[in-house]
């Protein structure tokens, strides 16, 4: 049997939850999760289309920015791991 599981490693949960809550509050009901593995931390992208939004919010789809960058400041623990 083939294993179809994958692992997204070391994603900052605070930023991830903030992004999900923001999308939900803007009417997004479903997302696709896209990941790119990295050496120290994987990057995660969230993608959605108009059909993934609540019907009463779909008119707002064209007002969404095409790229949303979430920046996380490095903690002292993060910096120590780089050394």
C-alpha positions, 0 to 999 in steps of 0.5 A: 500500500502506498503512503500518501502522507506528507509532513510540513515541518516547523511552521510558526503556528501563530502566523499560520493561525492569524492567516487562517482567521483573516481569510475566514473573516473575509469569507474564505471557507476552504483553502489549498495548502501548498508547501515548499520544504526548506532546510530549517523551516518549510514555507507554507502557502495558502491558495483559494479560488472564488468558489472556495468563498461563502456565496455572499462574499464572492463579490469581494474576491477581486479585491483580495491582494494577489500575494500576502506575505507573513513575516515572522521575527526570529526569536533568540532560539531561532537565531541560536539554531542558525549558529 
